[in-house]
Every structure is written in C-alpha cells, then in structure tokens.
Amino acid sequence: MDGLEVRPARPTERATVDALHEREWGGPYVVAHDTRHDVRTLPTLVAVDGDTVVAGALTYHVDGDGLEVVSLVAAVPGTGAGTALLAAATSIAAEAGLARVWLITSNDNLRALRFYQRRGMRLVHVDRGAVDRARHLKPEIPLVGEDGIPLHDELVLERRTAVEG
C-alpha cells in the first residue's frame, strides 16, 4: 500500500479504468442483485502509484444507509490497491454518516471472499439463484466460474462503519 494515493478518477483516466473493467467483467456492465449497473456512470475511485499509473479502481453508489461497492479491480492483484480502495470507500461511508459498506460477489469467487473477510467484511446473506437470474440481463455470464465451481448464487458481505459503533 505504500506509495499509493487514492482519489476520485480523472476524466483522463477513463480509458484505463474502462480497460480494467473490460478485462475483469467483459465490459462496463456489472449485474448484481437483479440490477444492471453501468460502471461508467458511477462515482469512481482510483489508486495510483507514484508515477500516476492506475493500480486499481473502485466504483460505488450510495443507497439508503450504505455505500455499495459495485466494482473493485486491481491492475495487478497483491499490490495493495484493492485494500487501499476499500479503506477509502469505508472512510467515505463513515464521513457521510452511512452505517455500512457492502458488496456482492459470486459463490465461486473464493479469492474475493478471502480478501473481503480479511478486511473486516462479514457474510450477511446468500441470494440463491441470483446469478442464474442475472444471465437474463447479461447472457455472457458463464455457467461455470473460477476453479470449476458452478456459478449460481450471490453472496452479500458488509462491514459496519464506526457510525454505529
């Protein structure tokens, strides 16, 4: 995490952020909780290194009592960009008086589950069949995900902010 600055994305970084989303999700659309999000329209944070190279990006939106992390992607996993971005999103939520930061991942994404739980997020809900429903909005979602795991469910994780104590 040393040497990374997290800040709102600049218009000149749009192409780089879009390329990260293309690599990770096949384009600018993320489907979660039966909603198709266009990440290009959401507030975006970037982690940049000392050379102003985008090391990662996080998109989010605020709804009700929480800040939902819609997408989080690192250019190179393991560099601290994801950790820095998640910490910044949590700070934004706390400063706005929001009670929680939350997100959704799929049942096959074991790497993400490890990552989020190590950073204080807890599993709070399983939406059985949500990925099956998501294929109606984004047909290119595969039937089988990482590690050969059938892809069916969404897992909701959250971290309560200091607002609630």
C-alpha positions as CSV (number, residue, x, y, z in Angstrom):
1,M,0.0,0.0,0.0
2,D,3.0,2.3,0.4
3,G,3.2,4.8,-2.4
4,L,-0.4,4.6,-3.4
5,E,-2.7,7.5,-3.5
6,V,-6.5,7.0,-3.6
7,R,-8.6,9.8,-5.2
8,P,-11.6,10.3,-7.5
9,A,-10.8,9.2,-11.1
10,R,-9.9,12.0,-13.5
11,P,-11.5,12.2,-17.0
12,T,-8.1,11.4,-18.5
13,E,-8.1,8.0,-16.7
14,R,-11.4,6.9,-18.1
15,A,-9.8,4.7,-20.8
16,T,-7.6,3.0,-18.3
17,V,-10.5,2.3,-15.9
18,D,-12.6,1.1,-18.8
19,A,-9.8,-1.3,-19.8
20,L,-9.7,-2.8,-16.3
21,H,-13.5,-3.4,-16.4
22,E,-13.2,-4.9,-19.8
23,R,-10.6,-7.3,-18.6
24,E,-12.4,-8.2,-15.4
25,W,-16.1,-8.3,-16.4
26,G,-16.1,-8.2,-20.2
27,G,-17.2,-4.6,-20.4
28,P,-18.8,-1.7,-18.4
29,Y,-21.8,-3.7,-17.1
30,V,-21.9,-5.4,-13.8
31,V,-25.1,-7.3,-12.8
32,A,-25.8,-7.7,-9.1
33,H,-29.0,-8.0,-7.0
34,D,-31.1,-8.1,-10.2
35,T,-29.7,-4.7,-11.3
36,R,-27.6,-3.9,-14.3
37,H,-25.0,-1.3,-13.4
38,D,-23.1,0.7,-15.9
39,V,-19.9,1.4,-14.0
40,R,-19.0,4.3,-16.3
41,T,-21.9,6.3,-14.7
42,L,-20.9,5.7,-11.1
43,P,-18.5,7.6,-8.8
44,T,-15.1,6.0,-9.3
45,L,-12.0,6.0,-7.1
46,V,-8.6,5.1,-8.4
47,A,-5.4,4.0,-6.6
48,V,-2.4,5.5,-8.4
49,D,1.2,4.8,-7.7
50,G,3.9,7.5,-7.5
51,D,4.1,7.6,-11.3
52,T,0.3,8.3,-11.5
53,V,-0.2,4.8,-13.1
54,V,-3.7,3.5,-12.2
55,A,-3.1,0.5,-10.0
56,G,-6.8,-0.2,-9.4
57,A,-10.4,1.2,-9.5
58,L,-13.5,1.0,-7.3
59,T,-17.0,2.2,-8.3
60,Y,-19.8,2.7,-5.9
61,H,-23.2,4.2,-5.2
62,V,-24.9,5.3,-2.1
63,D,-28.4,3.9,-1.3
64,G,-30.2,4.1,2.0
65,D,-27.9,3.6,4.9
66,G,-25.0,2.2,2.9
67,L,-22.3,2.6,0.3
68,E,-22.4,-0.3,-2.2
69,V,-19.1,-1.2,-3.8
70,V,-20.3,-2.1,-7.3
71,S,-16.8,-3.0,-8.7
72,L,-13.3,-3.3,-7.3
73,V,-10.4,-4.3,-9.6
74,A,-6.7,-4.1,-9.3
75,A,-4.4,-3.9,-12.3
76,V,-2.1,-6.4,-10.6
77,P,-3.5,-8.3,-7.6
78,G,-1.5,-8.3,-4.4
79,T,-0.1,-4.7,-4.8
80,G,-2.3,-3.2,-2.1
81,A,-4.5,-1.3,-4.5
82,G,-7.7,-3.2,-3.5
83,T,-7.0,-2.8,0.2
84,A,-6.4,1.0,-0.2
85,L,-9.5,1.4,-2.3
86,L,-11.8,-0.5,0.1
87,A,-10.4,1.5,3.0
88,A,-11.1,4.8,1.2
89,A,-14.7,3.7,0.4
90,T,-15.2,2.8,4.1
91,S,-13.9,6.3,5.0
92,I,-16.3,8.0,2.6
93,A,-19.2,6.0,4.0
94,A,-18.2,6.9,7.6
95,E,-17.8,10.6,6.8
96,A,-21.2,10.6,5.1
97,G,-22.8,9.1,8.2
98,L,-23.6,5.8,6.5
99,A,-23.9,2.7,8.6
100,R,-22.3,0.2,6.3
101,V,-20.2,-0.6,3.3
102,W,-21.5,-3.6,1.4
103,L,-20.9,-5.5,-1.8
104,I,-21.8,-8.7,-3.7
105,T,-19.6,-11.4,-5.0
106,S,-20.4,-14.7,-6.7
107,N,-20.3,-18.1,-5.0
108,D,-17.3,-19.2,-7.0
109,N,-15.1,-16.2,-6.1
110,L,-13.1,-17.7,-3.3
111,R,-10.2,-15.3,-3.7
112,A,-12.6,-12.3,-3.2
113,L,-14.2,-14.0,-0.2
114,R,-10.8,-14.3,1.5
115,F,-9.8,-10.8,0.5
116,Y,-13.0,-9.1,1.9
117,Q,-13.2,-11.1,5.1
118,R,-9.6,-10.4,5.9
119,R,-10.5,-6.7,5.7
120,G,-13.3,-6.9,8.2
121,M,-16.3,-7.7,6.0
122,R,-18.8,-10.3,7.0
123,L,-21.1,-12.6,5.0
124,V,-24.6,-11.5,5.8
125,H,-26.8,-13.0,3.1
126,V,-26.9,-15.6,0.3
127,D,-29.2,-14.9,-2.6
128,R,-29.7,-18.4,-4.1
129,G,-30.1,-18.3,-7.9
130,A,-29.2,-14.6,-8.3
131,V,-26.5,-15.3,-10.8
132,D,-28.9,-17.6,-12.8
133,R,-31.3,-14.6,-12.9
134,A,-28.5,-12.2,-13.8
135,R,-27.9,-14.1,-17.0
136,H,-31.2,-12.7,-18.3
137,L,-29.6,-9.2,-18.1
138,K,-26.1,-10.3,-19.1
139,P,-26.2,-13.6,-21.0
140,E,-22.4,-13.8,-21.3
141,I,-22.1,-14.7,-17.6
142,P,-20.7,-18.3,-17.7
143,L,-22.3,-21.3,-16.2
144,V,-19.1,-22.4,-14.5
145,G,-16.9,-19.9,-12.7
146,E,-13.5,-20.0,-11.0
147,D,-12.0,-23.3,-10.0
148,G,-14.7,-25.2,-12.0
149,I,-17.4,-24.1,-9.5
150,P,-20.9,-23.9,-10.9
151,L,-22.0,-20.3,-10.8
152,H,-25.4,-19.8,-9.3
153,D,-25.5,-17.5,-6.2
154,E,-24.6,-14.1,-4.9
155,L,-23.0,-13.6,-1.6
156,V,-23.6,-10.3,0.2
157,L,-20.8,-9.0,2.5
158,E,-20.8,-5.9,4.6
159,R,-18.7,-4.0,7.1
160,R,-20.4,-1.8,9.6
161,T,-18.8,1.6,9.9
162,A,-17.9,3.4,13.2
163,V,-21.1,5.4,12.8
164,E,-23.0,2.5,14.5
165,G,-20.1,1.6,16.8
